[in-house]
Amino acid sequence: MSTPSPVSLVPFSNLIDVAACEFGTRVLDVSDEFFAEAKNLFEPGRGVFIDGKYTDRGKWMDGWESRRKRAAGYDWCIVQLGVTARLAGFDIDTHFFNGNHPAFASIDGALLPPGATAEQARAATWHELLPQVALQGDRQNIFAATQTAEVNALRLNIFPDGGVARLRAYGRIVPAWNTSALDNDTAARLPTGAVDLAAVLNGGHPLMCSDARFSPMHHVLLPGRASDMGGGWETRRRRGPGYDWLIIELGARGTAGLIEIDTAHFKGNYPESFSVDVIDVTSNASSSVRTTELIASEAWRCIIPRTPLQADTRHFFEGLPEVPATHLRLNIFPDGGVSRLRVWGQRLDVQTPRGQS
């Protein structure tokens, strides 16, 4: 097998970083973290550099950094993801590590039991997802995965030692169909047997949006409520005609019974109004339909007409038309920010949910 070459981040632009700390990624074991802790690998952003800041062990660095190795071997870090996913690519970001970055790296994946221990992780069967690749300092080193098996744990190997600022793992989440975190406000309105068809934890996936200038589109599908304005999806200020929109592939074909639009933290920049359209693409073709075809299709059906929104408010909409759907389009007029979108409904293909074929 040839050594993978770096690629552009563009192929992963509509995929989710499943290793993000928002999903509950946790470090299980690490060979060495003398200068900086491995948990920093999964923090938001690309990391910062503070000139003149030192600890009792040396220069403070925002990332994971091991000591200089004086014996044979290499350093590694094992993490359990908060989700199970099929991975398409990685970003091994050495931002501000230059001269102290690893010369090479590789990544392995495994399936571990929930709440796995370090001992279980070390004894697991690991599969190579990214063979050894050369790294450059102070840059995003982006590579396509060479295998797409389902994994919920990663082992980052660095050769022989050094520092990495961030590790991003881009892919598609395998549906969990878990409603254990349901809050009381939603539970009181929820139809029997309903699941959130759009949640990323249930395989919901943002395909494309008109704009995401201030924060990424997948934020609206994350678990829980956003902690601040940056935790939602926000577009730039529209200066011409039209409106902004977001297309989501649902985790399973289904019918929506309750939709929530949450504008939490958006006060002077929430949309004036919104509407929701759905489309039903047959299960045999939905996996291959082009996003451009979805955008141009005339088969979209409106299930919530244009409706005013309020600032910093959870809006619930019930009694929706029972229209089967595989995709949903959220339209916001004319622009602005939405914190969360929930699409509670019934799955119509329970035996073969999308993403598990």
TAPE-V769370 format. One record per run of one state. SS is the DSSP state (alpha for helix, beta for strand, coil for the rest). FROM is the first residue (numbers start at 1). LEN is the number of residues. If there is no record, write none. Layout:
[[SS;FROM;LEN] [SS;FROM;LEN]]
//
This chain:
[[coil;1;8] [alpha;9;4] [coil;13;3] [beta;16;2] [coil;18;3] [alpha;21;3] [coil;24;2] [beta;26;5] [coil;31;5] [beta;36;1] [coil;37;1] [alpha;38;5] [coil;43;11] [beta;54;2] [coil;56;2] [beta;58;2] [coil;60;4] [beta;64;2] [coil;66;9] [beta;75;19] [coil;94;10] [beta;104;7] [coil;111;7] [alpha;118;6] [coil;124;3] [beta;127;8] [coil;135;5] [beta;140;5] [coil;145;5] [beta;150;10] [coil;160;3] [beta;163;2] [coil;165;1] [beta;166;8] [coil;174;10] [alpha;184;4] [coil;188;7] [beta;195;2] [coil;197;3] [alpha;200;3] [coil;203;2] [beta;205;5] [coil;210;5] [beta;215;1] [coil;216;1] [alpha;217;5] [coil;222;7] [alpha;229;3] [coil;232;1] [beta;233;2] [coil;235;9] [beta;244;19] [coil;263;7] [beta;270;1] [coil;271;2] [beta;273;7] [coil;280;3] [alpha;283;4] [coil;287;4] [alpha;291;6] [coil;297;4] [beta;301;8] [coil;309;5] [beta;314;5] [coil;319;6] [beta;325;9] [coil;334;3] [beta;337;2] [coil;339;1] [beta;340;8] [coil;348;2] [alpha;350;3] [coil;353;5]]
//
